[in-house]
């Protein structure tokens, strides 16, 4: 990917900026931490693509993928506000 979001831990407060920086892209986020209320609070951007199927391929091409972790797919719709629930 090679952009400012690569290989960084992203706080929930930064997800809106990530969303705005990538209009029209699907984002695959690794959930690193959740708050006591159960909401995701820290993330890492694993991959992004205009095609969601490419992100599925990304998940399934690695034989050592950790399926016990939590992941989120987000579509960065340029016409809508980012809201992770």
C-alpha positions in Angstrom: 0.0 0.0 0.0 2.7 2.4 1.0 0.6 5.3 2.2 0.5 7.1 5.6 -1.9 4.5 7.0 0.3 1.5 6.3 1.8 -0.3 9.3 0.3 2.0 11.9 -1.9 1.5 14.9 -5.0 3.6 14.3 -7.2 4.9 17.1 -11.0 4.9 16.6 -10.8 8.7 16.3 -8.6 8.3 13.2 -10.8 5.9 11.4 -12.9 8.8 10.0 -9.7 10.4 8.5 -8.7 7.0 7.0 -12.2 6.7 5.5 -12.0 10.2 4.0 -8.5 9.6 2.6 -9.7 6.5 0.7 -13.1 7.3 -1.0 -14.5 4.4 -3.0 -12.2 1.8 -1.4 -12.9 -1.3 0.7 -10.8 -1.3 3.8 -9.8 -4.4 5.7 -9.1 -3.5 9.3 -7.5 -5.8 11.9 -9.1 -5.1 15.3 -6.3 -4.9 17.8 -8.1 -3.7 20.9 -11.6 -3.2 22.2 -12.9 -0.9 24.8 -14.7 -2.1 28.0 -18.0 -1.5 26.2 -17.0 -3.9 23.5 -16.5 -1.4 20.7 -13.3 -1.6 18.7 -10.8 1.1 19.7 -7.5 0.3 18.0 -7.0 -1.0 14.4 -4.4 -1.7 11.8 -5.2 -1.3 8.1 -4.3 -4.6 6.5 -5.3 -3.9 2.9 -7.5 -1.7 0.8 -9.0 -2.2 -2.7 -11.7 -0.9 -5.0 -12.8 -4.6 -5.3 -14.0 -6.3 -2.1 -13.2 -9.7 -3.6 -9.5 -8.8 -3.6 -9.7 -8.4 0.2 -11.2 -11.8 0.5 -8.4 -13.2 -1.6 -6.0 -11.4 0.7 -7.5 -13.2 3.7 -7.6 -16.7 2.1 -4.2 -16.7 0.4 -2.3 -16.9 3.7 -2.3 -20.4 5.2 -1.3 -19.1 8.6 -4.1 -16.6 8.9 -5.3 -16.1 12.5 -9.0 -16.7 12.3 -9.3 -16.1 16.1 -8.8 -12.4 15.6 -11.5 -9.9 14.7 -11.5 -8.1 11.3 -13.8 -5.4 9.9 -14.6 -4.6 6.3 -15.5 -1.0 5.7 -16.6 0.6 2.5 -15.5 4.2 2.3 -18.5 5.6 0.6 -17.7 9.2 -0.5 -21.4 10.2 -0.1 -21.7 9.0 3.5 -20.2 9.7 6.9 -18.0 7.1 8.5 -19.7 5.4 11.5 -18.3 2.2 13.0 -20.8 0.6 15.4 
